[in-house]
Amino acid sequence: MLQILYGRNAVLEALRANRRRCTNITIAEGVHERGSAEAILALAAERGVPVKRVPRGQLDDLGPINHQGVAGQFESYPYVDLSEILGVSRDTGEPPFLLLLDSLQDPQNLGTLLRTAEVVGVHGVVIPRHRAAEITPAVSNASAGAVEHLHIAQVTNLVRAMEELKEAGVWIVGVENLPEAEDYHAARLNMPLALVIGSEGHGLGHLVRERCDLWIKLPMKGKIQSLNAAVAGSIVLYEGWRQRQGAR
């Protein structure tokens, strides 16, 4: 199935990663051929991808999106198996570092988390197949194209995936504001690690919470005792990355 990616970063990173075939690129008339637009055109020429110029209104017809004058038609997102993610870790010689998302439904939050995950070098991401956001063009755009460089597994049963990771020696750490949870900066996060982030409104599901080896929380001083899932997840991802720098 084909998807239309939009936005310069999303299209450029999909071309750079070269993990899914591009059938054509559309650029609005008047877009200057410099910066990311120039890079897109160069890669399209290198790969033999047809490029067409259209009135900007034709791209506006895609919907209320920030297309930045660029769109591209690509094959659907190439999900991987969980075993492939563990293989990436083995190939790098690093202890596994994964992000698991429990029923996250907002494309913007998902894209933000995936962008952070790529920046800090996670080996892979696991998302549920049902009742959760998928890797759509909106998510690709929100991630600034980071999804194109990530190994993402879409699983039918997240709890079963957690059990498989445990069997592989990976510690499952849930991010949840529980009384027994450790402050994130005091917890040890440099071991083989899978961080689990819950949904926007409900946090971790009951069965997912039960399967965690430990929980961590973010201390809060203000009157609003909650953080956006993408913000909380990004903070703990960076802490995990920071601690792992000394584990090599």
CYANA upper distance limits for C-alpha pairs under 8 A (distance plus 0.5 A):
  1 MET  CA     75 GLU  CA      6.41
  1 MET  CA     76 SER  CA      6.07
  2 LEU  CA     73 GLN  CA      6.98
  2 LEU  CA     74 PHE  CA      5.96
  2 LEU  CA     75 GLU  CA      4.96
  2 LEU  CA     76 SER  CA      5.92
  3 GLN  CA     73 GLN  CA      6.12
  3 GLN  CA     74 PHE  CA      5.81
  3 GLN  CA     75 GLU  CA      6.52
  3 GLN  CA     76 SER  CA      6.28
  3 GLN  CA    137 PRO  CA      7.58
  4 ILE  CA     71 ALA  CA      7.07
  4 ILE  CA     72 GLY  CA      6.01
  4 ILE  CA     73 GLN  CA      4.96
  4 ILE  CA     74 PHE  CA      6.74
  4 ILE  CA    137 PRO  CA      7.17
  5 LEU  CA     10 ALA  CA      7.03
  5 LEU  CA     11 VAL  CA      6.58
  5 LEU  CA     71 ALA  CA      6.06
  5 LEU  CA     72 GLY  CA      5.77
  5 LEU  CA     73 GLN  CA      6.77
  5 LEU  CA     74 PHE  CA      7.55
  5 LEU  CA    137 PRO  CA      5.53
  5 LEU  CA    138 ALA  CA      8.45
  5 LEU  CA    140 SER  CA      7.97
  5 LEU  CA    141 ASN  CA      8.04
  6 TYR  CA     10 ALA  CA      6.83
  6 TYR  CA     11 VAL  CA      6.78
  6 TYR  CA     66 ASN  CA      8.03
  6 TYR  CA     67 HIS  CA      5.41
  6 TYR  CA     68 GLN  CA      8.19
  6 TYR  CA     70 VAL  CA      6.49
  6 TYR  CA     71 ALA  CA      4.77
  6 TYR  CA     72 GLY  CA      6.96
  6 TYR  CA    137 PRO  CA      7.36
  6 TYR  CA    141 ASN  CA      7.20
  7 GLY  CA     11 VAL  CA      6.77
  7 GLY  CA     66 ASN  CA      6.90
  7 GLY  CA     67 HIS  CA      4.77
  7 GLY  CA     68 GLN  CA      5.78
  7 GLY  CA     69 GLY  CA      7.72
  7 GLY  CA     70 VAL  CA      6.16
  7 GLY  CA     71 ALA  CA      6.84
  7 GLY  CA    141 ASN  CA      6.70
  8 ARG  CA     12 LEU  CA      6.39
  8 ARG  CA     36 SER  CA      6.94
  8 ARG  CA     37 ALA  CA      7.36
  8 ARG  CA     40 ILE  CA      8.49
  8 ARG  CA     67 HIS  CA      7.80
  8 ARG  CA     68 GLN  CA      6.84
  8 ARG  CA     69 GLY  CA      8.29
  8 ARG  CA     70 VAL  CA      6.37
  8 ARG  CA     71 ALA  CA      8.09
  9 ASN  CA     13 GLU  CA      6.42
  9 ASN  CA     36 SER  CA      7.91
  9 ASN  CA    141 ASN  CA      7.65
  9 ASN  CA    144 ALA  CA      5.63
  9 ASN  CA    145 GLY  CA      5.90
 10 ALA  CA     14 ALA  CA      6.68
 10 ALA  CA    140 SER  CA      6.27
 10 ALA  CA    141 ASN  CA      5.71
 10 ALA  CA    143 SER  CA      8.26
 10 ALA  CA    144 ALA  CA      5.96
 10 ALA  CA    145 GLY  CA      4.43
 10 ALA  CA    146 ALA  CA      8.23
 11 VAL  CA     15 LEU  CA      6.82
 11 VAL  CA     40 ILE  CA      7.91
 11 VAL  CA     70 VAL  CA      8.06
 11 VAL  CA     71 ALA  CA      7.13
 11 VAL  CA     72 GLY  CA      6.69
 11 VAL  CA    145 GLY  CA      7.62
 12 LEU  CA     16 ARG  CA      6.64
 12 LEU  CA     36 SER  CA      7.50
 12 LEU  CA     39 ALA  CA      7.73
 12 LEU  CA     40 ILE  CA      5.96
 12 LEU  CA    145 GLY  CA      7.95
 13 GLU  CA     17 ALA  CA      6.41
 13 GLU  CA    145 GLY  CA      5.64
 13 GLU  CA    146 ALA  CA      7.64
 13 GLU  CA    148 GLU  CA      6.73
 13 GLU  CA    149 HIS  CA      8.29
 14 ALA  CA     18 ASN  CA      6.56
 14 ALA  CA     19 ARG  CA      7.72
 14 ALA  CA     20 ARG  CA      7.78
 14 ALA  CA    145 GLY  CA      7.19
 14 ALA  CA    148 GLU  CA      5.95
 15 LEU  CA     19 ARG  CA      8.48
 15 LEU  CA     22 CYS  CA      8.01
 15 LEU  CA     40 ILE  CA      7.91
 15 LEU  CA     43 LEU  CA      7.22
 15 LEU  CA     44 ALA  CA      8.19
 16 ARG  CA     43 LEU  CA      8.09
 17 ALA  CA    148 GLU  CA      6.47
 17 ALA  CA    149 HIS  CA      6.60
 19 ARG  CA     78 PRO  CA      7.67
 19 ARG  CA    148 GLU  CA      7.84
 20 ARG  CA     74 PHE  CA      6.93
 20 ARG  CA     75 GLU  CA      6.02
 20 ARG  CA     76 SER  CA      7.76
 20 ARG  CA     77 TYR  CA      7.57
 20 ARG  CA     78 PRO  CA      7.39
 21 ARG  CA     74 PHE  CA      6.14
 21 ARG  CA     75 GLU  CA      6.05
 22 CYS  CA     49 VAL  CA      7.28
 22 CYS  CA     72 GLY  CA      7.50
 22 CYS  CA     73 GLN  CA      6.23
 22 CYS  CA     74 PHE  CA      4.83
 22 CYS  CA     75 GLU  CA      7.10
 23 THR  CA     49 VAL  CA      6.67
 23 THR  CA     50 PRO  CA      7.64
 23 THR  CA     72 GLY  CA      8.14
 23 THR  CA     73 GLN  CA      6.11
 23 THR  CA     74 PHE  CA      6.57
 24 ASN  CA     49 VAL  CA      6.02
 24 ASN  CA     50 PRO  CA      5.46
 24 ASN  CA     51 VAL  CA      6.37
 24 ASN  CA     52 LYS  CA      8.29
 24 ASN  CA     72 GLY  CA      6.27
 24 ASN  CA     73 GLN  CA      6.01
 24 ASN  CA     74 PHE  CA      8.23
 25 ILE  CA     44 ALA  CA      8.05
 25 ILE  CA     49 VAL  CA      7.56
 25 ILE  CA     50 PRO  CA      6.80
 25 ILE  CA     51 VAL  CA      5.22
 25 ILE  CA     52 LYS  CA      6.94
 25 ILE  CA     70 VAL  CA      7.99
 25 ILE  CA     71 ALA  CA      6.46
 25 ILE  CA     72 GLY  CA      4.80
 25 ILE  CA     73 GLN  CA      7.02
 26 THR  CA     51 VAL  CA      6.28
 26 THR  CA     52 LYS  CA      5.55
 26 THR  CA     53 ARG  CA      6.48
 26 THR  CA     54 VAL  CA      7.50
 26 THR  CA     70 VAL  CA      6.36
 26 THR  CA     71 ALA  CA      5.68
 26 THR  CA     72 GLY  CA      6.42
 27 ILE  CA     31 VAL  CA      7.59
 27 ILE  CA     51 VAL  CA      7.85
 27 ILE  CA     52 LYS  CA      6.80
 27 ILE  CA     53 ARG  CA      5.53
 27 ILE  CA     54 VAL  CA      6.86
 27 ILE  CA     69 GLY  CA      6.14
 27 ILE  CA     70 VAL  CA      5.20
 27 ILE  CA     71 ALA  CA      7.06
 28 ALA  CA     53 ARG  CA      6.09
 28 ALA  CA     54 VAL  CA      5.58
 28 ALA  CA     55 PRO  CA      6.06
 28 ALA  CA     56 ARG  CA      5.24
 28 ALA  CA     59 LEU  CA      7.61
 28 ALA  CA     69 GLY  CA      5.33
 28 ALA  CA     70 VAL  CA      6.94
 29 GLU  CA     53 ARG  CA      6.17
 29 GLU  CA     54 VAL  CA      6.14
 29 GLU  CA     55 PRO  CA      5.92
 29 GLU  CA     56 ARG  CA      6.70
 29 GLU  CA     69 GLY  CA      8.50
 31 VAL  CA     37 ALA  CA      8.24
 31 VAL  CA     69 GLY  CA      7.00
 32 HIS  CA     37 ALA  CA      7.71
 33 GLU  CA     37 ALA  CA      5.91
 33 GLU  CA     38 GLU  CA      5.21
 33 GLU  CA     41 LEU  CA      8.47
 34 ARG  CA     38 GLU  CA      5.00
 34 ARG  CA     39 ALA  CA      8.06
 35 GLY  CA     39 ALA  CA      6.96
 36 SER  CA     40 ILE  CA      6.64
 37 ALA  CA     41 LEU  CA      6.80
 37 ALA  CA     70 VAL  CA      8.38
 38 GLU  CA     42 ALA  CA      6.68
 39 ALA  CA     43 LEU  CA      6.72
 40 ILE  CA     44 ALA  CA      6.59
 41 LEU  CA     45 ALA  CA      6.64
 41 LEU  CA     51 VAL  CA      8.23
 42 ALA  CA     46 GLU  CA      6.69
 43 LEU  CA     47 ARG  CA      6.64
 44 ALA  CA     48 GLY  CA      6.40
 44 ALA  CA     49 VAL  CA      5.28
 44 ALA  CA     50 PRO  CA      7.57
 44 ALA  CA     51 VAL  CA      7.82
 45 ALA  CA     49 VAL  CA      6.64
 45 ALA  CA     50 PRO  CA      8.27
 54 VAL  CA     58 GLN  CA      7.03
 54 VAL  CA     59 LEU  CA      8.33
 55 PRO  CA     59 LEU  CA      8.02
 56 ARG  CA     60 ASP  CA      6.89
 56 ARG  CA     69 GLY  CA      7.18
 57 GLY  CA     61 ASP  CA      6.78
 58 GLN  CA     62 LEU  CA      7.92
 59 LEU  CA     67 HIS  CA      7.75
 59 LEU  CA     69 GLY  CA      7.52
 59 LEU  CA     70 VAL  CA      8.33
 59 LEU  CA     71 ALA  CA      8.12
 60 ASP  CA     64 PRO  CA      7.73
 60 ASP  CA     65 ILE  CA      8.12
 60 ASP  CA     67 HIS  CA      8.29
 67 HIS  CA     71 ALA  CA      7.14
 77 TYR  CA    135 ILE  CA      7.20
 77 TYR  CA    136 THR  CA      8.35
 79 TYR  CA    151 HIS  CA      7.51
 79 TYR  CA    152 ILE  CA      5.94
 79 TYR  CA    153 ALA  CA      5.89
 79 TYR  CA    154 GLN  CA      7.04
 80 VAL  CA     84 GLU  CA      6.91
 80 VAL  CA     85 ILE  CA      8.02
 80 VAL  CA    151 HIS  CA      6.80
 80 VAL  CA    152 ILE  CA      6.35
 80 VAL  CA    153 ALA  CA      5.42
 80 VAL  CA    154 GLN  CA      8.01
 81 ASP  CA     85 ILE  CA      7.43
 81 ASP  CA    152 ILE  CA      8.42
 81 ASP  CA    153 ALA  CA      5.89
 81 ASP  CA    154 GLN  CA      8.22
 82 LEU  CA     86 LEU  CA      7.14
 82 LEU  CA    126 VAL  CA      8.12
 82 LEU  CA    153 ALA  CA      6.28
 82 LEU  CA    161 ALA  CA      8.13
 83 SER  CA     87 GLY  CA      6.67
 84 GLU  CA     88 VAL  CA      6.80
 85 ILE  CA     89 SER  CA      7.16
 85 ILE  CA    123 HIS  CA      6.56
 85 ILE  CA    124 GLY  CA      5.85
 85 ILE  CA    151 HIS  CA      6.88
 85 ILE  CA    152 ILE  CA      8.33
 85 ILE  CA    153 ALA  CA      8.41
 86 LEU  CA     90 ARG  CA      6.92
 86 LEU  CA     96 PRO  CA      7.22
 86 LEU  CA    123 HIS  CA      8.02
 87 GLY  CA     91 ASP  CA      6.63
 88 VAL  CA     92 THR  CA      6.89
 88 VAL  CA    123 HIS  CA      6.65
 89 SER  CA     93 GLY  CA      6.77
 89 SER  CA     94 GLU  CA      6.17
 89 SER  CA     95 PRO  CA      6.91
 89 SER  CA     96 PRO  CA      5.74
 89 SER  CA     97 PHE  CA      8.13
 89 SER  CA    123 HIS  CA      6.39
 90 ARG  CA     94 GLU  CA      7.11
 90 ARG  CA     95 PRO  CA      8.18
 90 ARG  CA     96 PRO  CA      8.32
 94 GLU  CA    248 ARG  CA      7.75
 95 PRO  CA    191 MET  CA      7.03
 95 PRO  CA    192 PRO  CA      5.29
 95 PRO  CA    193 LEU  CA      8.08
 96 PRO  CA    122 VAL  CA      8.45
 96 PRO  CA    123 HIS  CA      7.10
 96 PRO  CA    170 VAL  CA      7.49
 96 PRO  CA    191 MET  CA      8.38
 96 PRO  CA    192 PRO  CA      5.20
 96 PRO  CA    193 LEU  CA      6.36
 96 PRO  CA    194 ALA  CA      8.13
 97 PHE  CA    122 VAL  CA      5.64
 97 PHE  CA    123 HIS  CA      6.09
 97 PHE  CA    124 GLY  CA      7.78
 97 PHE  CA    192 PRO  CA      6.66
 97 PHE  CA    193 LEU  CA      5.45
 97 PHE  CA    194 ALA  CA      6.34
 98 LEU  CA    122 VAL  CA      6.03
 98 LEU  CA    123 HIS  CA      6.31
 98 LEU  CA    124 GLY  CA      5.68
 98 LEU  CA    125 VAL  CA      6.18
 98 LEU  CA    126 VAL  CA      8.17
 98 LEU  CA    193 LEU  CA      6.71
 98 LEU  CA    194 ALA  CA      4.94
 98 LEU  CA    195 LEU  CA      6.81
 99 LEU  CA    117 ALA  CA      7.86
 99 LEU  CA    122 VAL  CA      7.64
 99 LEU  CA    124 GLY  CA      7.07
 99 LEU  CA    125 VAL  CA      5.23
 99 LEU  CA    126 VAL  CA      6.85
 99 LEU  CA    194 ALA  CA      6.00
 99 LEU  CA    195 LEU  CA      5.51
 99 LEU  CA    196 VAL  CA      6.62
 99 LEU  CA    197 ILE  CA      8.24
100 LEU  CA    125 VAL  CA      6.25
100 LEU  CA    126 VAL  CA      5.26
100 LEU  CA    127 ILE  CA      6.69
100 LEU  CA    194 ALA  CA      7.03
100 LEU  CA    195 LEU  CA      6.42
100 LEU  CA    196 VAL  CA      5.10
100 LEU  CA    197 ILE  CA      6.85
101 LEU  CA    125 VAL  CA      8.22
101 LEU  CA    126 VAL  CA      6.82
101 LEU  CA    127 ILE  CA      5.76
101 LEU  CA    128 PRO  CA      7.88
101 LEU  CA    196 VAL  CA      6.25
101 LEU  CA    197 ILE  CA      5.56
101 LEU  CA    198 GLY  CA      6.62
101 LEU  CA    199 SER  CA      8.15
102 ASP  CA    127 ILE  CA      7.29
102 ASP  CA    128 PRO  CA      7.32
102 ASP  CA    132 ALA  CA      8.17
102 ASP  CA    158 LEU  CA      7.95
102 ASP  CA    196 VAL  CA      7.48
102 ASP  CA    197 ILE  CA      6.56
102 ASP  CA    198 GLY  CA      5.25
102 ASP  CA    199 SER  CA      6.42
102 ASP  CA    203 GLY  CA      8.47
102 ASP  CA    204 LEU  CA      6.83
102 ASP  CA    205 GLY  CA      7.71
102 ASP  CA    208 VAL  CA      8.26
103 SER  CA    127 ILE  CA      8.01
103 SER  CA    128 PRO  CA      7.04
103 SER  CA    130 HIS  CA      8.31
103 SER  CA    131 ARG  CA      6.30
103 SER  CA    132 ALA  CA      4.93
103 SER  CA    133 ALA  CA      7.89
103 SER  CA    198 GLY  CA      7.09
103 SER  CA    199 SER  CA      5.72
104 LEU  CA    109 ASN  CA      8.26
104 LEU  CA    110 LEU  CA      7.30
104 LEU  CA    132 ALA  CA      5.80
104 LEU  CA    133 ALA  CA      6.70
104 LEU  CA    198 GLY  CA      6.98
104 LEU  CA    199 SER  CA      4.88
104 LEU  CA    200 GLU  CA      6.89
105 GLN  CA    109 ASN  CA      8.45
105 GLN  CA    110 LEU  CA      7.95
105 GLN  CA    131 ARG  CA      7.78
105 GLN  CA    132 ALA  CA      5.26
105 GLN  CA    133 ALA  CA      5.06
105 GLN  CA    199 SER  CA      7.40
105 GLN  CA    200 GLU  CA      7.97
106 ASP  CA    110 LEU  CA      6.70
106 ASP  CA    133 ALA  CA      6.97
106 ASP  CA    200 GLU  CA      8.30
107 PRO  CA    111 GLY  CA      6.45
107 PRO  CA    133 ALA  CA      6.69
107 PRO  CA    134 GLU  CA      8.49
107 PRO  CA    138 ALA  CA      6.92
107 PRO  CA    139 VAL  CA      5.59
107 PRO  CA    142 ALA  CA      7.82
108 GLN  CA    112 THR  CA      6.62
108 GLN  CA    138 ALA  CA      8.11
108 GLN  CA    139 VAL  CA      6.87
108 GLN  CA    142 ALA  CA      6.04
108 GLN  CA    143 SER  CA      8.45
109 ASN  CA    113 LEU  CA      6.70
109 ASN  CA    229 ALA  CA      7.38
109 ASN  CA    230 ALA  CA      5.58
110 LEU  CA    114 LEU  CA      6.63
110 LEU  CA    133 ALA  CA      7.90
110 LEU  CA    139 VAL  CA      7.07
110 LEU  CA    142 ALA  CA      8.41
110 LEU  CA    143 SER  CA      8.32
110 LEU  CA    230 ALA  CA      7.54
111 GLY  CA    115 ARG  CA      6.63
111 GLY  CA    139 VAL  CA      5.28
111 GLY  CA    140 SER  CA      6.97
111 GLY  CA    141 ASN  CA      7.87
111 GLY  CA    142 ALA  CA      5.08
111 GLY  CA    143 SER  CA      4.58
111 GLY  CA    144 ALA  CA      8.33
111 GLY  CA    147 VAL  CA      8.37
112 THR  CA    116 THR  CA      6.91
112 THR  CA    142 ALA  CA      6.72
112 THR  CA    143 SER  CA      5.89
112 THR  CA    230 ALA  CA      6.61
113 LEU  CA    117 ALA  CA      6.54
113 LEU  CA    143 SER  CA      8.14
113 LEU  CA    230 ALA  CA      5.80
113 LEU  CA    231 VAL  CA      8.41
113 LEU  CA    233 GLY  CA      7.13
113 LEU  CA    234 SER  CA      6.64
114 LEU  CA    118 GLU  CA      6.64
114 LEU  CA    143 SER  CA      6.55
114 LEU  CA    146 ALA  CA      7.10
114 LEU  CA    147 VAL  CA      6.89
115 ARG  CA    119 VAL  CA      6.81
115 ARG  CA    143 SER  CA      5.25
115 ARG  CA    144 ALA  CA      7.42
115 ARG  CA    145 GLY  CA      8.29
115 ARG  CA    146 ALA  CA      5.65
115 ARG  CA    147 VAL  CA      7.64
116 THR  CA    120 VAL  CA      6.77
116 THR  CA    234 SER  CA      6.45
116 THR  CA    237 LEU  CA      7.93
117 ALA  CA    121 GLY  CA      6.74
117 ALA  CA    122 VAL  CA      6.07
117 ALA  CA    234 SER  CA      8.11
117 ALA  CA    237 LEU  CA      7.35
118 GLU  CA    122 VAL  CA      6.60
118 GLU  CA    146 ALA  CA      6.60
118 GLU  CA    147 VAL  CA      8.15
118 GLU  CA    149 HIS  CA      7.65
118 GLU  CA    150 LEU  CA      6.83
120 VAL  CA    237 LEU  CA      7.61
120 VAL  CA    238 TYR  CA      7.03
120 VAL  CA    241 TRP  CA      6.46
121 GLY  CA    241 TRP  CA      8.23
123 HIS  CA    150 LEU  CA      8.04
123 HIS  CA    151 HIS  CA      7.40
124 GLY  CA    150 LEU  CA      6.71
124 GLY  CA    151 HIS  CA      5.22
124 GLY  CA    152 ILE  CA      6.10
124 GLY  CA    153 ALA  CA      8.06
125 VAL  CA    150 LEU  CA      7.95
125 VAL  CA    151 HIS  CA      6.85
125 VAL  CA    152 ILE  CA      5.18
125 VAL  CA    153 ALA  CA      6.73
126 VAL  CA    152 ILE  CA      6.25
126 VAL  CA    153 ALA  CA      5.30
126 VAL  CA    154 GLN  CA      6.43
126 VAL  CA    155 VAL  CA      7.56
126 VAL  CA    158 LEU  CA      8.37
127 ILE  CA    132 ALA  CA      7.96
127 ILE  CA    134 GLU  CA      8.42
127 ILE  CA    152 ILE  CA      7.94
127 ILE  CA    153 ALA  CA      6.82
127 ILE  CA    154 GLN  CA      5.48
127 ILE  CA    155 VAL  CA      6.79
127 ILE  CA    158 LEU  CA      7.83
128 PRO  CA    132 ALA  CA      6.66
128 PRO  CA    154 GLN  CA      6.00
128 PRO  CA    155 VAL  CA      5.52
128 PRO  CA    156 THR  CA      6.42
128 PRO  CA    157 ASN  CA      7.14
128 PRO  CA    158 LEU  CA      6.39
129 ARG  CA    134 GLU  CA      8.07
129 ARG  CA    154 GLN  CA      5.90
129 ARG  CA    155 VAL  CA      5.85
129 ARG  CA    156 THR  CA      5.69
129 ARG  CA    157 ASN  CA      8.33
130 HIS  CA    156 THR  CA      7.55
134 GLU  CA    139 VAL  CA      8.30
135 ILE  CA    139 VAL  CA      6.20
135 ILE  CA    140 SER  CA      7.25
135 ILE  CA    147 VAL  CA      8.36
136 THR  CA    140 SER  CA      6.76
137 PRO  CA    141 ASN  CA      6.60
138 ALA  CA    142 ALA  CA      6.63
139 VAL  CA    143 SER  CA      6.59
140 SER  CA    144 ALA  CA      6.85
140 SER  CA    145 GLY  CA      5.71
140 SER  CA    146 ALA  CA      7.58
140 SER  CA    147 VAL  CA      6.44
140 SER  CA    148 GLU  CA      8.23
141 ASN  CA    145 GLY  CA      6.52
143 SER  CA    147 VAL  CA      6.98
145 GLY  CA    149 HIS  CA      8.37
146 ALA  CA    150 LEU  CA      7.28
147 VAL  CA    151 HIS  CA      8.49
155 VAL  CA    161 ALA  CA      7.77
157 ASN  CA    161 ALA  CA      6.96
158 LEU  CA    162 MET  CA      6.75
158 LEU  CA    208 VAL  CA      8.09
159 VAL  CA    163 GLU  CA      6.89
159 VAL  CA    207 LEU  CA      7.49
159 VAL  CA    208 VAL  CA      6.35
159 VAL  CA    211 ARG  CA      7.70
160 ARG  CA    164 GLU  CA      6.82
161 ALA  CA    165 LEU  CA      6.78
162 MET  CA    166 LYS  CA      6.74
162 MET  CA    172 ILE  CA      7.66
162 MET  CA    211 ARG  CA      7.79
163 GLU  CA    167 GLU  CA      6.76
163 GLU  CA    211 ARG  CA      8.25
164 GLU  CA    168 ALA  CA      6.92
165 LEU  CA    169 GLY  CA      7.02
165 LEU  CA    170 VAL  CA      5.79
165 LEU  CA    171 TRP  CA      8.19
165 LEU  CA    172 ILE  CA      8.46
166 LYS  CA    170 VAL  CA      5.41
166 LYS  CA    171 TRP  CA      6.75
166 LYS  CA    172 ILE  CA      7.72
169 GLY  CA    192 PRO  CA      7.38
170 VAL  CA    191 MET  CA      8.28
170 VAL  CA    192 PRO  CA      5.25
170 VAL  CA    193 LEU  CA      5.88
170 VAL  CA    194 ALA  CA      7.15
171 TRP  CA    191 MET  CA      7.79
171 TRP  CA    192 PRO  CA      6.41
171 TRP  CA    193 LEU  CA      5.43
171 TRP  CA    194 ALA  CA      6.60
171 TRP  CA    212 CYS  CA      8.42
171 TRP  CA    213 ASP  CA      6.82
172 ILE  CA    193 LEU  CA      6.70
172 ILE  CA    194 ALA  CA      5.46
172 ILE  CA    195 LEU  CA      6.74
172 ILE  CA    196 VAL  CA      7.66
172 ILE  CA    211 ARG  CA      8.10
172 ILE  CA    212 CYS  CA      5.51
172 ILE  CA    213 ASP  CA      5.79
172 ILE  CA    214 LEU  CA      7.46
173 VAL  CA    193 LEU  CA      7.67
173 VAL  CA    194 ALA  CA      6.59
173 VAL  CA    195 LEU  CA      5.48
173 VAL  CA    196 VAL  CA      6.54
173 VAL  CA    212 CYS  CA      6.09
173 VAL  CA    213 ASP  CA      6.45
173 VAL  CA    214 LEU  CA      5.69
173 VAL  CA    215 TRP  CA      5.94
173 VAL  CA    216 ILE  CA      7.51
174 GLY  CA    195 LEU  CA      6.39
174 GLY  CA    196 VAL  CA      5.13
174 GLY  CA    197 ILE  CA      6.99
174 GLY  CA    204 LEU  CA      8.21
174 GLY  CA    209 ARG  CA      7.33
174 GLY  CA    212 CYS  CA      6.35
174 GLY  CA    213 ASP  CA      8.38
174 GLY  CA    214 LEU  CA      6.93
174 GLY  CA    215 TRP  CA      5.12
174 GLY  CA    216 ILE  CA      6.76
175 VAL  CA    195 LEU  CA      7.61
175 VAL  CA    196 VAL  CA      6.51
175 VAL  CA    197 ILE  CA      6.14
175 VAL  CA    198 GLY  CA      7.89
175 VAL  CA    215 TRP  CA      6.22
175 VAL  CA    216 ILE  CA      5.56
175 VAL  CA    217 LYS  CA      6.23
175 VAL  CA    233 GLY  CA      8.21
176 GLU  CA    181 ALA  CA      7.68
176 GLU  CA    197 ILE  CA      8.36
176 GLU  CA    198 GLY  CA      8.28
176 GLU  CA    203 GLY  CA      7.32
176 GLU  CA    204 LEU  CA      7.57
176 GLU  CA    215 TRP  CA      6.71
176 GLU  CA    216 ILE  CA      6.62
176 GLU  CA    217 LYS  CA      6.01
177 ASN  CA    181 ALA  CA      7.17
177 ASN  CA    216 ILE  CA      7.77
177 ASN  CA    217 LYS  CA      5.56
177 ASN  CA    218 LEU  CA      7.79
178 LEU  CA    215 TRP  CA      8.06
178 LEU  CA    217 LYS  CA      7.70
180 GLU  CA    215 TRP  CA      8.06
181 ALA  CA    214 LEU  CA      7.68
181 ALA  CA    215 TRP  CA      5.22
181 ALA  CA    216 ILE  CA      5.23
181 ALA  CA    217 LYS  CA      6.33
182 GLU  CA    186 ALA  CA      7.22
182 GLU  CA    187 ALA  CA      6.64
182 GLU  CA    215 TRP  CA      6.93
182 GLU  CA    216 ILE  CA      5.18
182 GLU  CA    217 LYS  CA      6.51
183 ASP  CA    187 ALA  CA      6.96
183 ASP  CA    216 ILE  CA      6.10
183 ASP  CA    217 LYS  CA      5.59
183 ASP  CA    218 LEU  CA      6.29
183 ASP  CA    219 PRO  CA      6.90
184 TYR  CA    216 ILE  CA      5.60
184 TYR  CA    217 LYS  CA      5.99
184 TYR  CA    218 LEU  CA      6.38
184 TYR  CA    236 VAL  CA      7.26
184 TYR  CA    239 GLU  CA      8.17
185 HIS  CA    239 GLU  CA      7.43
187 ALA  CA    216 ILE  CA      7.62
188 ARG  CA    243 GLN  CA      8.36
189 LEU  CA    193 LEU  CA      7.26
189 LEU  CA    239 GLU  CA      8.21
189 LEU  CA    240 GLY  CA      5.77
189 LEU  CA    243 GLN  CA      6.85
189 LEU  CA    244 ARG  CA      7.81
190 ASN  CA    240 GLY  CA      6.91
190 ASN  CA    241 TRP  CA      8.36
190 ASN  CA    243 GLN  CA      5.86
190 ASN  CA    244 ARG  CA      5.14
190 ASN  CA    247 ALA  CA      6.69
191 MET  CA    244 ARG  CA      8.26
191 MET  CA    247 ALA  CA      8.48
195 LEU  CA    237 LEU  CA      8.22
196 VAL  CA    204 LEU  CA      8.48
197 ILE  CA    203 GLY  CA      7.82
197 ILE  CA    204 LEU  CA      7.40
197 ILE  CA    229 ALA  CA      7.60
197 ILE  CA    233 GLY  CA      6.83
198 GLY  CA    202 HIS  CA      7.55
198 GLY  CA    203 GLY  CA      4.58
198 GLY  CA    204 LEU  CA      4.73
198 GLY  CA    205 GLY  CA      7.74
198 GLY  CA    229 ALA  CA      7.72
199 SER  CA    203 GLY  CA      5.30
199 SER  CA    204 LEU  CA      7.01
199 SER  CA    229 ALA  CA      7.53
200 GLU  CA    228 ASN  CA      7.47
200 GLU  CA    229 ALA  CA      6.19
204 LEU  CA    208 VAL  CA      6.71
204 LEU  CA    209 ARG  CA      6.21
205 GLY  CA    209 ARG  CA      6.47
206 HIS  CA    210 GLU  CA      6.76
207 LEU  CA    211 ARG  CA      6.92
208 VAL  CA    212 CYS  CA      7.19
218 LEU  CA    232 ALA  CA      7.94
220 MET  CA    225 GLN  CA      6.68
220 MET  CA    226 SER  CA      8.30
221 LYS  CA    225 GLN  CA      8.25
227 LEU  CA    231 VAL  CA      6.96
227 LEU  CA    232 ALA  CA      6.42
228 ASN  CA    232 ALA  CA      6.70
229 ALA  CA    233 GLY  CA      6.40
230 ALA  CA    234 SER  CA      6.46
231 VAL  CA    235 ILE  CA      6.81
232 ALA  CA    236 VAL  CA      7.02
233 GLY  CA    237 LEU  CA      6.56
234 SER  CA    238 TYR  CA      6.74
235 ILE  CA    239 GLU  CA      6.88
236 VAL  CA    240 GLY  CA      6.57
237 LEU  CA    241 TRP  CA      6.70
238 TYR  CA    242 ARG  CA      6.50
239 GLU  CA    243 GLN  CA      6.69
240 GLY  CA    244 ARG  CA      6.72
241 TRP  CA    245 GLN  CA      7.05
242 ARG  CA    246 GLY  CA      8.30
243 GLN  CA    247 ALA  CA      7.57
244 ARG  CA    248 ARG  CA      7.36
